[in-house]
Amino acid sequence: MKGIVNSVYVGKVVPFTRPDSFTGIFKKEVNHLVSVGYEGIEGDEIGDLKVHGGPEKAIHVYPLEHYKKWKAEFPDCPFFDNAGAFGENFSTIGLDESQVFVGDIFSIGTAVVEVSQGRLPCWK
């Protein structure tokens, strides 16, 4: 299976919508090597550990190809101009739901990662 990691994103937790609620969805692209560990990517923070993060949800991956559909549906929304809008840590090219399955294992740099589940949206 051919595919690449197009870009890597990390973010800090910030307050969000409700009192005492936080989000880590606002990520920025990094252009340097990062460490990938059991709990996620170095420098990335998780806003709600009840539904995100941990060893089963350490890295969020989203295909760059999907942005074309979102931009067509919402042409005036600047969020869909670039990858990172869905809080993904890895933007990929050539790896989407038609080719990637739970249990698949990938080498990304020196890291070995396994697909553990599809992304489930939270209340935010």
Rosetta constraint file for C-alpha pairs under 8 A:
AtomPair CA 1 CA 99 HARMONIC 7.79 0.50
AtomPair CA 2 CA 94 HARMONIC 6.62 0.50
AtomPair CA 2 CA 95 HARMONIC 7.62 0.50
AtomPair CA 3 CA 92 HARMONIC 7.02 0.50
AtomPair CA 3 CA 93 HARMONIC 5.65 0.50
AtomPair CA 3 CA 94 HARMONIC 4.46 0.50
AtomPair CA 3 CA 95 HARMONIC 5.43 0.50
AtomPair CA 4 CA 92 HARMONIC 5.55 0.50
AtomPair CA 4 CA 93 HARMONIC 5.38 0.50
AtomPair CA 4 CA 94 HARMONIC 6.67 0.50
AtomPair CA 4 CA 95 HARMONIC 7.47 0.50
AtomPair CA 5 CA 90 HARMONIC 6.17 0.50
AtomPair CA 5 CA 91 HARMONIC 5.83 0.50
AtomPair CA 5 CA 92 HARMONIC 4.40 0.50
AtomPair CA 5 CA 93 HARMONIC 6.47 0.50
AtomPair CA 5 CA 108 HARMONIC 7.83 0.50
AtomPair CA 6 CA 64 HARMONIC 7.84 0.50
AtomPair CA 6 CA 90 HARMONIC 7.21 0.50
AtomPair CA 6 CA 91 HARMONIC 5.31 0.50
AtomPair CA 6 CA 92 HARMONIC 4.98 0.50
AtomPair CA 6 CA 93 HARMONIC 6.15 0.50
AtomPair CA 7 CA 29 HARMONIC 6.73 0.50
AtomPair CA 7 CA 30 HARMONIC 7.66 0.50
AtomPair CA 7 CA 90 HARMONIC 5.84 0.50
AtomPair CA 7 CA 91 HARMONIC 5.22 0.50
AtomPair CA 7 CA 92 HARMONIC 7.15 0.50
AtomPair CA 8 CA 29 HARMONIC 5.58 0.50
AtomPair CA 8 CA 30 HARMONIC 5.83 0.50
AtomPair CA 8 CA 31 HARMONIC 7.59 0.50
AtomPair CA 8 CA 89 HARMONIC 5.43 0.50
AtomPair CA 8 CA 90 HARMONIC 4.78 0.50
AtomPair CA 8 CA 91 HARMONIC 6.50 0.50
AtomPair CA 9 CA 27 HARMONIC 5.50 0.50
AtomPair CA 9 CA 28 HARMONIC 5.13 0.50
AtomPair CA 9 CA 29 HARMONIC 4.34 0.50
AtomPair CA 9 CA 30 HARMONIC 5.79 0.50
AtomPair CA 9 CA 44 HARMONIC 7.98 0.50
AtomPair CA 9 CA 84 HARMONIC 6.81 0.50
AtomPair CA 9 CA 87 HARMONIC 7.94 0.50
AtomPair CA 9 CA 88 HARMONIC 6.66 0.50
AtomPair CA 9 CA 89 HARMONIC 4.51 0.50
AtomPair CA 9 CA 90 HARMONIC 6.33 0.50
AtomPair CA 10 CA 27 HARMONIC 4.90 0.50
AtomPair CA 10 CA 28 HARMONIC 5.60 0.50
AtomPair CA 10 CA 29 HARMONIC 6.66 0.50
AtomPair CA 10 CA 30 HARMONIC 7.09 0.50
AtomPair CA 10 CA 41 HARMONIC 7.38 0.50
AtomPair CA 10 CA 42 HARMONIC 7.96 0.50
AtomPair CA 10 CA 43 HARMONIC 6.15 0.50
AtomPair CA 10 CA 44 HARMONIC 4.50 0.50
AtomPair CA 10 CA 45 HARMONIC 7.41 0.50
AtomPair CA 10 CA 89 HARMONIC 6.07 0.50
AtomPair CA 11 CA 24 HARMONIC 5.89 0.50
AtomPair CA 11 CA 25 HARMONIC 7.07 0.50
AtomPair CA 11 CA 26 HARMONIC 5.90 0.50
AtomPair CA 11 CA 27 HARMONIC 4.09 0.50
AtomPair CA 11 CA 28 HARMONIC 6.02 0.50
AtomPair CA 11 CA 43 HARMONIC 7.02 0.50
AtomPair CA 11 CA 44 HARMONIC 4.98 0.50
AtomPair CA 11 CA 45 HARMONIC 5.90 0.50
AtomPair CA 12 CA 24 HARMONIC 5.71 0.50
AtomPair CA 12 CA 26 HARMONIC 7.48 0.50
AtomPair CA 12 CA 27 HARMONIC 7.31 0.50
AtomPair CA 12 CA 43 HARMONIC 7.70 0.50
AtomPair CA 12 CA 44 HARMONIC 6.21 0.50
AtomPair CA 12 CA 45 HARMONIC 5.09 0.50
AtomPair CA 12 CA 46 HARMONIC 7.63 0.50
AtomPair CA 13 CA 22 HARMONIC 6.23 0.50
AtomPair CA 13 CA 23 HARMONIC 5.36 0.50
AtomPair CA 13 CA 24 HARMONIC 4.43 0.50
AtomPair CA 13 CA 25 HARMONIC 7.90 0.50
AtomPair CA 13 CA 45 HARMONIC 5.68 0.50
AtomPair CA 13 CA 46 HARMONIC 6.34 0.50
AtomPair CA 13 CA 47 HARMONIC 5.41 0.50
AtomPair CA 14 CA 22 HARMONIC 5.42 0.50
AtomPair CA 14 CA 23 HARMONIC 5.58 0.50
AtomPair CA 14 CA 24 HARMONIC 6.51 0.50
AtomPair CA 14 CA 47 HARMONIC 7.49 0.50
AtomPair CA 15 CA 19 HARMONIC 7.97 0.50
AtomPair CA 15 CA 20 HARMONIC 7.19 0.50
AtomPair CA 15 CA 21 HARMONIC 5.92 0.50
AtomPair CA 15 CA 22 HARMONIC 4.36 0.50
AtomPair CA 15 CA 23 HARMONIC 6.42 0.50
AtomPair CA 16 CA 20 HARMONIC 7.99 0.50
AtomPair CA 16 CA 21 HARMONIC 5.49 0.50
AtomPair CA 16 CA 22 HARMONIC 4.89 0.50
AtomPair CA 16 CA 23 HARMONIC 5.95 0.50
AtomPair CA 17 CA 21 HARMONIC 6.88 0.50
AtomPair CA 21 CA 47 HARMONIC 7.76 0.50
AtomPair CA 21 CA 48 HARMONIC 7.95 0.50
AtomPair CA 22 CA 47 HARMONIC 4.85 0.50
AtomPair CA 22 CA 48 HARMONIC 6.70 0.50
AtomPair CA 23 CA 46 HARMONIC 6.84 0.50
AtomPair CA 23 CA 47 HARMONIC 4.09 0.50
AtomPair CA 23 CA 48 HARMONIC 6.71 0.50
AtomPair CA 24 CA 44 HARMONIC 7.93 0.50
AtomPair CA 24 CA 45 HARMONIC 5.91 0.50
AtomPair CA 24 CA 46 HARMONIC 5.13 0.50
AtomPair CA 24 CA 47 HARMONIC 4.83 0.50
AtomPair CA 24 CA 87 HARMONIC 7.24 0.50
AtomPair CA 25 CA 47 HARMONIC 7.92 0.50
AtomPair CA 25 CA 85 HARMONIC 7.68 0.50
AtomPair CA 25 CA 86 HARMONIC 6.71 0.50
AtomPair CA 25 CA 87 HARMONIC 4.17 0.50
AtomPair CA 25 CA 88 HARMONIC 7.71 0.50
AtomPair CA 26 CA 84 HARMONIC 7.69 0.50
AtomPair CA 26 CA 85 HARMONIC 7.35 0.50
AtomPair CA 26 CA 87 HARMONIC 6.05 0.50
AtomPair CA 27 CA 84 HARMONIC 6.29 0.50
AtomPair CA 27 CA 85 HARMONIC 7.89 0.50
AtomPair CA 27 CA 87 HARMONIC 5.98 0.50
AtomPair CA 27 CA 88 HARMONIC 7.62 0.50
AtomPair CA 27 CA 89 HARMONIC 7.74 0.50
AtomPair CA 28 CA 84 HARMONIC 7.22 0.50
AtomPair CA 29 CA 84 HARMONIC 7.67 0.50
AtomPair CA 34 CA 41 HARMONIC 6.77 0.50
AtomPair CA 34 CA 42 HARMONIC 5.88 0.50
AtomPair CA 35 CA 41 HARMONIC 5.91 0.50
AtomPair CA 35 CA 42 HARMONIC 5.26 0.50
AtomPair CA 36 CA 40 HARMONIC 5.76 0.50
AtomPair CA 36 CA 41 HARMONIC 4.56 0.50
AtomPair CA 36 CA 42 HARMONIC 6.25 0.50
AtomPair CA 36 CA 111 HARMONIC 6.38 0.50
AtomPair CA 37 CA 41 HARMONIC 6.17 0.50
AtomPair CA 37 CA 42 HARMONIC 7.46 0.50
AtomPair CA 38 CA 54 HARMONIC 7.54 0.50
AtomPair CA 38 CA 55 HARMONIC 5.48 0.50
AtomPair CA 38 CA 58 HARMONIC 6.89 0.50
AtomPair CA 39 CA 53 HARMONIC 6.67 0.50
AtomPair CA 39 CA 54 HARMONIC 4.96 0.50
AtomPair CA 39 CA 55 HARMONIC 5.09 0.50
AtomPair CA 39 CA 57 HARMONIC 7.98 0.50
AtomPair CA 39 CA 58 HARMONIC 5.05 0.50
AtomPair CA 40 CA 44 HARMONIC 7.27 0.50
AtomPair CA 40 CA 53 HARMONIC 7.07 0.50
AtomPair CA 40 CA 54 HARMONIC 7.24 0.50
AtomPair CA 40 CA 55 HARMONIC 7.38 0.50
AtomPair CA 40 CA 57 HARMONIC 7.91 0.50
AtomPair CA 40 CA 58 HARMONIC 4.15 0.50
AtomPair CA 40 CA 59 HARMONIC 5.54 0.50
AtomPair CA 41 CA 58 HARMONIC 7.41 0.50
AtomPair CA 41 CA 59 HARMONIC 6.99 0.50
AtomPair CA 41 CA 89 HARMONIC 7.83 0.50
AtomPair CA 46 CA 52 HARMONIC 6.70 0.50
AtomPair CA 46 CA 53 HARMONIC 6.26 0.50
AtomPair CA 47 CA 52 HARMONIC 7.79 0.50
AtomPair CA 48 CA 52 HARMONIC 5.98 0.50
AtomPair CA 48 CA 53 HARMONIC 7.99 0.50
AtomPair CA 49 CA 53 HARMONIC 5.76 0.50
AtomPair CA 49 CA 54 HARMONIC 7.35 0.50
AtomPair CA 51 CA 122 HARMONIC 6.74 0.50
AtomPair CA 52 CA 57 HARMONIC 6.01 0.50
AtomPair CA 52 CA 58 HARMONIC 7.72 0.50
AtomPair CA 53 CA 57 HARMONIC 4.64 0.50
AtomPair CA 53 CA 58 HARMONIC 4.73 0.50
AtomPair CA 53 CA 59 HARMONIC 7.36 0.50
AtomPair CA 54 CA 58 HARMONIC 5.18 0.50
AtomPair CA 56 CA 116 HARMONIC 5.90 0.50
AtomPair CA 56 CA 117 HARMONIC 7.52 0.50
AtomPair CA 57 CA 116 HARMONIC 7.36 0.50
AtomPair CA 57 CA 117 HARMONIC 7.69 0.50
AtomPair CA 59 CA 88 HARMONIC 7.59 0.50
AtomPair CA 59 CA 89 HARMONIC 5.97 0.50
AtomPair CA 59 CA 90 HARMONIC 7.50 0.50
AtomPair CA 60 CA 87 HARMONIC 7.34 0.50
AtomPair CA 60 CA 88 HARMONIC 4.78 0.50
AtomPair CA 60 CA 89 HARMONIC 5.19 0.50
AtomPair CA 60 CA 90 HARMONIC 6.50 0.50
AtomPair CA 60 CA 119 HARMONIC 7.46 0.50
AtomPair CA 61 CA 88 HARMONIC 5.25 0.50
AtomPair CA 61 CA 89 HARMONIC 5.91 0.50
AtomPair CA 61 CA 90 HARMONIC 4.77 0.50
AtomPair CA 61 CA 91 HARMONIC 6.00 0.50
AtomPair CA 61 CA 92 HARMONIC 7.14 0.50
AtomPair CA 62 CA 66 HARMONIC 7.89 0.50
AtomPair CA 62 CA 86 HARMONIC 7.64 0.50
AtomPair CA 62 CA 88 HARMONIC 5.84 0.50
AtomPair CA 62 CA 89 HARMONIC 7.99 0.50
AtomPair CA 62 CA 90 HARMONIC 6.49 0.50
AtomPair CA 62 CA 91 HARMONIC 5.26 0.50
AtomPair CA 62 CA 92 HARMONIC 6.34 0.50
AtomPair CA 62 CA 96 HARMONIC 7.76 0.50
AtomPair CA 63 CA 67 HARMONIC 7.81 0.50
AtomPair CA 63 CA 91 HARMONIC 5.57 0.50
AtomPair CA 63 CA 92 HARMONIC 4.73 0.50
AtomPair CA 63 CA 93 HARMONIC 5.95 0.50
AtomPair CA 63 CA 94 HARMONIC 7.42 0.50
AtomPair CA 63 CA 95 HARMONIC 6.30 0.50
AtomPair CA 63 CA 96 HARMONIC 5.76 0.50
AtomPair CA 64 CA 68 HARMONIC 7.95 0.50
AtomPair CA 64 CA 83 HARMONIC 6.30 0.50
AtomPair CA 64 CA 91 HARMONIC 5.68 0.50
AtomPair CA 64 CA 92 HARMONIC 5.61 0.50
AtomPair CA 64 CA 93 HARMONIC 5.77 0.50
AtomPair CA 65 CA 69 HARMONIC 7.81 0.50
AtomPair CA 65 CA 93 HARMONIC 6.72 0.50
AtomPair CA 65 CA 94 HARMONIC 7.87 0.50
AtomPair CA 66 CA 70 HARMONIC 6.63 0.50
AtomPair CA 67 CA 71 HARMONIC 5.98 0.50
AtomPair CA 67 CA 80 HARMONIC 6.00 0.50
AtomPair CA 67 CA 81 HARMONIC 7.62 0.50
AtomPair CA 67 CA 82 HARMONIC 7.59 0.50
AtomPair CA 67 CA 83 HARMONIC 7.18 0.50
AtomPair CA 68 CA 72 HARMONIC 6.19 0.50
AtomPair CA 69 CA 73 HARMONIC 6.26 0.50
AtomPair CA 70 CA 74 HARMONIC 5.98 0.50
AtomPair CA 70 CA 75 HARMONIC 7.89 0.50
AtomPair CA 70 CA 80 HARMONIC 6.41 0.50
AtomPair CA 71 CA 75 HARMONIC 4.93 0.50
AtomPair CA 71 CA 76 HARMONIC 7.85 0.50
AtomPair CA 71 CA 77 HARMONIC 7.27 0.50
AtomPair CA 71 CA 80 HARMONIC 5.53 0.50
AtomPair CA 71 CA 81 HARMONIC 7.02 0.50
AtomPair CA 77 CA 81 HARMONIC 7.76 0.50
AtomPair CA 79 CA 85 HARMONIC 5.66 0.50
AtomPair CA 80 CA 85 HARMONIC 6.41 0.50
AtomPair CA 83 CA 91 HARMONIC 6.48 0.50
AtomPair CA 84 CA 88 HARMONIC 5.55 0.50
AtomPair CA 84 CA 89 HARMONIC 7.51 0.50
AtomPair CA 84 CA 91 HARMONIC 7.26 0.50
AtomPair CA 95 CA 99 HARMONIC 6.11 0.50
AtomPair CA 95 CA 100 HARMONIC 6.36 0.50
AtomPair CA 96 CA 100 HARMONIC 5.98 0.50
AtomPair CA 97 CA 101 HARMONIC 7.06 0.50
AtomPair CA 100 CA 104 HARMONIC 6.67 0.50
AtomPair CA 100 CA 115 HARMONIC 7.98 0.50
AtomPair CA 101 CA 115 HARMONIC 6.76 0.50
AtomPair CA 102 CA 114 HARMONIC 7.72 0.50
AtomPair CA 102 CA 115 HARMONIC 4.90 0.50
AtomPair CA 102 CA 116 HARMONIC 5.32 0.50
AtomPair CA 102 CA 117 HARMONIC 5.75 0.50
AtomPair CA 102 CA 118 HARMONIC 7.69 0.50
AtomPair CA 103 CA 114 HARMONIC 5.95 0.50
AtomPair CA 103 CA 115 HARMONIC 5.23 0.50
AtomPair CA 103 CA 116 HARMONIC 6.10 0.50
AtomPair CA 104 CA 114 HARMONIC 5.64 0.50
AtomPair CA 104 CA 115 HARMONIC 5.44 0.50
AtomPair CA 105 CA 112 HARMONIC 6.93 0.50
AtomPair CA 105 CA 113 HARMONIC 5.64 0.50
AtomPair CA 105 CA 114 HARMONIC 4.32 0.50
AtomPair CA 105 CA 115 HARMONIC 6.45 0.50
AtomPair CA 106 CA 112 HARMONIC 5.67 0.50
AtomPair CA 106 CA 113 HARMONIC 5.35 0.50
AtomPair CA 106 CA 114 HARMONIC 6.35 0.50
AtomPair CA 107 CA 111 HARMONIC 5.70 0.50
AtomPair CA 107 CA 112 HARMONIC 4.50 0.50
AtomPair CA 107 CA 113 HARMONIC 6.43 0.50
AtomPair CA 108 CA 112 HARMONIC 6.23 0.50
AtomPair CA 108 CA 113 HARMONIC 7.46 0.50
